[in-house]
């Protein structure tokens, strides 16, 4: 009887071992993630990543705010500023796309949404500034100068909003 129980247990053990092994399943392609990583960043990683994206945007805005006055004063050629804004606009749009793919920690989801909204405003203000520069035909015309200065004021507002989100001085 002990021999029969031992054989049954051995057979049962062998069956259980093989039952746990499944044949390799076909690779199932996962849906494309909207983030660059599978898991959210830690709060530290998130802030570090966002600062790396925000600081260049702040520098770009600050430069164009300053150049707007120089353009109006005739100290900087408008065609140089147009080219500079075109290049910087592409860079800011790329940074915006990269920022969308940052997987924020759960407690930063609302903040991430606010940041994306603010960056979108930065993109829009640069686009309007570029359109205004391109539409400028006569810098001696005070209305056209005022349009450029108004754009600089909007960019300054976007600069302040973005800067305050990160307490960057």
Beta strands, then each sheet from edge to edge (+ up, - down):
end
